[in-house]
Amino acid sequence: MGASCELKTGDRVRIKDGGEAVVRKELGRGGQGIVYLVDYQGKPYALKWYFYDKLPHPADFRKNLENNIDDGAPENDHHFLWPKYITATGQYPTFGYLMDVAPSGYVDMDTIYIGFKWKKPAVKGQNAIKETYKFESLDAQVTAAINIVKAFRSLHLAGKSYQDLNGGGFFINTKTGEVLVCDCDNVAPDGENFGIGGFPGYMAPEIVRGVAKPDVLTDRYSLAVVLFRLFMRSDPLEGKNVLKSVVLTEGKELLHYGKSPIFIFDPNNDANRPVKGVHDNAIKLWNLYPSYIREAFTRSFTEGLMSPNKRIIEKRWQELLIRLRSDIIHCSCGKVTYSTLFNHEPHFVCRCRNCGSKIYTLQIKDLLAPLYPGLKLYRCYTENEDDFDTITGEVIENRNRKGMYGIKNLSKKVWKAKFPDNSIRDVAPGGGVPIWIGLQIDFGDGIGARILS
Ligand SMILES: [Zn+2]
């Protein structure tokens, strides 16, 4: 597309469904095209306008885009900035599509990764302002990861793959952890591909080697990279090996990301460990996370590198991340950190390093949940349901006895509690049980839980 096909303020672009979008301003540009703010039918939209000659198969690409618009976003529709309208043919030599504008308060994941963004000064000649971006809480960070996984699970369940996962494809609210997946124009039915390969650093090794095209399995690899970068703020394959190649030429990139990639924390191969002074985030953050998270990443970037079927599926990530969120202990003294940074004495009793409070652990299915005030239990744990959203229990302070905590039944079912003296009592919805070592809860459906010592 020549410069003549760029749009300017006031230009009117016909939409296939009828009416015209009026260009307000340019919002940004990338390798594939330009994004403009437009008005259509009295509402603001973002128009992605393609560089026609950068599309390998423009006719197929357009047809796929039209199909995605007709299908609509996968079920968790609010997680996607999905294509909504396509421009009409015939008016310009290229085309584009309209999507909703990302609401304010969201920032792309790459910016969070770097940690700041330079903002243009209000007055010309003044210094640019460095704006910092980070998650406001550990909970928001883990919630963002859960939302990313949830979006990809629904996309894959709809029989489609994203094909171009990278940090620029997510807008995140750093306060709440809400996520919007954008750049959905490469989404295609699993097994189909319209020319996109992926993004360096996020592409599965088999794509880098040129022996596979993007699909659900390569999406799974990229998803593990996205999660690793989100939590460790570093690249899973960039250690001392990669550092030795001062300039990452195409050949070196093929070697380190395609032919013989080595995970920086590979337990059986220390050739590519992170380097102090260069990869400090990786060194500092890795051990902060509980072992099940480190194991999931280790599997993703050792066996999962070369065996696509060994990659962790979205449902498993969801389980692990819900568990991780419950492992962020909110102590009554105000200290908030992962349970790994509490003293464990005896094994299942955490003691706060700040105030000395004891926090007991509830074992339920394969979850070990530290019972701090505010801990929530979800339906996926207390019932045999694939429901990660509905809260069925919460640790709260006893209204009448300050300093005494219990688990409140927020489900619709009657639980049975077995007390240490072997007495059994019904726990009706709205009722609760005290946090006592040895206490057992029968949630029904054969699901039991126990407070460990
Ligand atoms: Zn404390």
Boltz pocket constraint, residues with backbone or C-beta under 6 A from the ligand:
constraints:
  - pocket:
      binder: B
      contacts: [[A, 331], [A, 332], [A, 333], [A, 334], [A, 335], [A, 352], [A, 353], [A, 354], [A, 355], [A, 356], [A, 357]]
      max_distance: 6.0
